[in-house]
Amino acid sequence: VHVVESGGGSVQPGESLRLSCVASGSIFDIYSMGWYRQVPGKERELVAIFGGGGGTTYADSVKGRFTISRDSAEDTVTAFLQMSSLKPEDTAVYYCYIEGGHPHSLYEYHEWGQGTQVTVSS
């Protein structure tokens, strides 16, 4: 499974950005798919994610400001992260994560994207 992110950039506080994550390859069943972020010197943290039942989980710091969504095509799955009312503390490298497997075999995957930088500064 190949994962490619896009959509990062530099914005001012209060502005919006939308990140995209395209996963392609032998996807089969998706157990979870979402976004994490990391700043230098700190651990990678969950931002928003779809779980196995399709439910979503958000970090408390982004609830009400960020929205995760997903779209599926024949051979790809795309996850979006709509980020609104951005704050300087949202500055980080954002990583897409996808986990899945085949329901009737031992095939599983856990893949990270390469990361996309989001900078919020006045």
DOMIPA-216119 format. One record per residue (C-alpha): residue in three letters; x, y, z. Coordinates in nm, 2 decimals. Example, Ala and Ser with C-alpha at 12.3 -4.5 7.8 and 13.67 -1.06 7.14 Angstrom:
<r code="ALA" px="1.23" py="-0.45" pz="0.78"/>
<r code="SER" px="1.37" py="-0.11" pz="0.71"/>
This chain:
<r code="VAL" px="0.00" py="0.00" pz="0.00"/>
<r code="HIS" px="0.13" py="0.34" pz="-0.10"/>
<r code="VAL" px="0.04" py="0.66" pz="0.08"/>
<r code="VAL" px="0.08" py="1.01" pz="-0.05"/>
<r code="GLU" px="-0.01" py="1.33" pz="0.14"/>
<r code="SER" px="-0.06" py="1.68" pz="0.01"/>
<r code="GLY" px="-0.21" py="2.01" pz="0.10"/>
<r code="GLY" px="0.03" py="2.15" pz="0.37"/>
<r code="GLY" px="0.15" py="2.50" pz="0.37"/>
<r code="SER" px="0.19" py="2.82" pz="0.56"/>
<r code="VAL" px="-0.11" py="3.02" pz="0.67"/>
<r code="GLN" px="-0.20" py="3.29" pz="0.92"/>
<r code="PRO" px="-0.39" py="3.22" pz="1.25"/>
<r code="GLY" px="-0.76" py="3.18" pz="1.18"/>
<r code="GLU" px="-0.72" py="3.06" pz="0.83"/>
<r code="SER" px="-0.80" py="2.71" pz="0.69"/>
<r code="LEU" px="-0.62" py="2.43" pz="0.51"/>
<r code="ARG" px="-0.73" py="2.10" pz="0.37"/>
<r code="LEU" px="-0.49" py="1.80" pz="0.37"/>
<r code="SER" px="-0.54" py="1.50" pz="0.14"/>
<r code="CYS" px="-0.41" py="1.15" pz="0.18"/>
<r code="VAL" px="-0.43" py="0.90" pz="-0.11"/>
<r code="ALA" px="-0.38" py="0.53" pz="-0.03"/>
<r code="SER" px="-0.34" py="0.29" pz="-0.32"/>
<r code="GLY" px="-0.25" py="-0.07" pz="-0.37"/>
<r code="SER" px="-0.38" py="-0.39" pz="-0.21"/>
<r code="ILE" px="-0.60" py="-0.21" pz="0.04"/>
<r code="PHE" px="-0.89" py="-0.47" pz="0.11"/>
<r code="ASP" px="-1.03" py="-0.39" pz="0.45"/>
<r code="ILE" px="-0.93" py="-0.07" pz="0.63"/>
<r code="TYR" px="-0.90" py="-0.10" pz="1.01"/>
<r code="SER" px="-0.81" py="0.26" pz="1.07"/>
<r code="MET" px="-0.71" py="0.56" pz="0.86"/>
<r code="GLY" px="-0.63" py="0.91" pz="0.98"/>
<r code="TRP" px="-0.39" py="1.18" pz="1.07"/>
<r code="TYR" px="-0.12" py="1.23" pz="1.33"/>
<r code="ARG" px="0.12" py="1.52" pz="1.38"/>
<r code="GLN" px="0.46" py="1.58" pz="1.52"/>
<r code="VAL" px="0.67" py="1.87" pz="1.63"/>
<r code="PRO" px="1.05" py="1.85" pz="1.68"/>
<r code="GLY" px="1.13" py="1.70" pz="2.02"/>
<r code="LYS" px="0.78" py="1.56" pz="2.09"/>
<r code="GLU" px="0.61" py="1.24" pz="2.02"/>
<r code="ARG" px="0.38" py="1.19" pz="1.73"/>
<r code="GLU" px="0.02" py="1.25" pz="1.84"/>
<r code="LEU" px="-0.32" py="1.16" pz="1.71"/>
<r code="VAL" px="-0.51" py="1.44" pz="1.54"/>
<r code="ALA" px="-0.82" py="1.26" pz="1.39"/>
<r code="ILE" px="-0.89" py="0.91" pz="1.28"/>
<r code="PHE" px="-1.15" py="0.67" pz="1.14"/>
<r code="GLY" px="-1.17" py="0.35" pz="1.35"/>
<r code="GLY" px="-1.27" py="0.00" pz="1.25"/>
<r code="GLY" px="-1.65" py="0.07" pz="1.28"/>
<r code="GLY" px="-1.63" py="0.39" pz="1.08"/>
<r code="GLY" px="-1.65" py="0.61" pz="1.39"/>
<r code="THR" px="-1.41" py="0.90" pz="1.43"/>
<r code="THR" px="-1.19" py="1.01" pz="1.71"/>
<r code="TYR" px="-1.04" py="1.36" pz="1.74"/>
<r code="ALA" px="-0.78" py="1.51" pz="1.97"/>
<r code="ASP" px="-0.94" py="1.74" pz="2.22"/>
<r code="SER" px="-0.73" py="2.02" pz="2.09"/>
<r code="VAL" px="-0.88" py="2.01" pz="1.75"/>
<r code="LYS" px="-1.25" py="1.92" pz="1.82"/>
<r code="GLY" px="-1.48" py="2.17" pz="1.66"/>
<r code="ARG" px="-1.21" py="2.30" pz="1.43"/>
<r code="PHE" px="-1.09" py="2.00" pz="1.23"/>
<r code="THR" px="-1.30" py="1.75" pz="1.03"/>
<r code="ILE" px="-1.19" py="1.42" pz="0.89"/>
<r code="SER" px="-1.36" py="1.27" pz="0.59"/>
<r code="ARG" px="-1.30" py="0.98" pz="0.35"/>
<r code="ASP" px="-1.38" py="0.89" pz="-0.01"/>
<r code="SER" px="-1.33" py="0.56" pz="-0.18"/>
<r code="ALA" px="-1.28" py="0.48" pz="-0.54"/>
<r code="GLU" px="-1.21" py="0.14" pz="-0.71"/>
<r code="ASP" px="-0.84" py="0.12" pz="-0.63"/>
<r code="THR" px="-0.78" py="0.41" pz="-0.39"/>
<r code="VAL" px="-0.90" py="0.55" pz="-0.07"/>
<r code="THR" px="-0.86" py="0.92" pz="0.01"/>
<r code="ALA" px="-0.87" py="1.08" pz="0.35"/>
<r code="PHE" px="-0.92" py="1.45" pz="0.40"/>
<r code="LEU" px="-0.85" py="1.67" pz="0.70"/>
<r code="GLN" px="-1.03" py="2.00" pz="0.68"/>
<r code="MET" px="-0.86" py="2.23" pz="0.93"/>
<r code="SER" px="-1.03" py="2.56" pz="1.02"/>
<r code="SER" px="-0.95" py="2.83" pz="1.27"/>
<r code="LEU" px="-0.59" py="2.73" pz="1.27"/>
<r code="LYS" px="-0.37" py="2.83" pz="1.56"/>
<r code="PRO" px="0.01" py="2.86" pz="1.59"/>
<r code="GLU" px="0.01" py="2.55" pz="1.81"/>
<r code="ASP" px="-0.12" py="2.35" pz="1.52"/>
<r code="THR" px="0.21" py="2.40" pz="1.35"/>
<r code="ALA" px="0.36" py="2.05" pz="1.29"/>
<r code="VAL" px="0.44" py="1.79" pz="1.03"/>
<r code="TYR" px="0.11" py="1.60" pz="0.96"/>
<r code="TYR" px="0.13" py="1.23" pz="0.88"/>
<r code="CYS" px="-0.13" py="1.01" pz="0.73"/>
<r code="TYR" px="-0.17" py="0.66" pz="0.87"/>
<r code="ILE" px="-0.36" py="0.36" pz="0.73"/>
<r code="GLU" px="-0.39" py="0.01" pz="0.87"/>
<r code="GLY" px="-0.57" py="-0.27" pz="0.71"/>
<r code="GLY" px="-0.56" py="-0.63" pz="0.58"/>
<r code="HIS" px="-0.74" py="-0.91" pz="0.40"/>
<r code="PRO" px="-1.03" py="-1.06" pz="0.59"/>
<r code="HIS" px="-0.94" py="-1.42" pz="0.49"/>
<r code="SER" px="-0.57" py="-1.42" pz="0.50"/>
<r code="LEU" px="-0.27" py="-1.31" pz="0.71"/>
<r code="TYR" px="-0.20" py="-1.01" pz="0.49"/>
<r code="GLU" px="-0.19" py="-0.69" pz="0.69"/>
<r code="TYR" px="-0.03" py="-0.35" pz="0.64"/>
<r code="HIS" px="0.05" py="-0.05" pz="0.85"/>
<r code="GLU" px="0.17" py="0.25" pz="0.64"/>
<r code="TRP" px="0.27" py="0.61" pz="0.71"/>
<r code="GLY" px="0.29" py="0.88" pz="0.45"/>
<r code="GLN" px="0.59" py="1.10" pz="0.41"/>
<r code="GLY" px="0.45" py="1.39" pz="0.61"/>
<r code="THR" px="0.34" py="1.74" pz="0.50"/>
<r code="GLN" px="0.44" py="2.06" pz="0.69"/>
<r code="VAL" px="0.17" py="2.29" pz="0.82"/>
<r code="THR" px="0.29" py="2.62" pz="0.96"/>
<r code="VAL" px="0.06" py="2.87" pz="1.13"/>
<r code="SER" px="0.22" py="3.20" pz="1.19"/>
<r code="SER" px="0.14" py="3.57" pz="1.17"/>
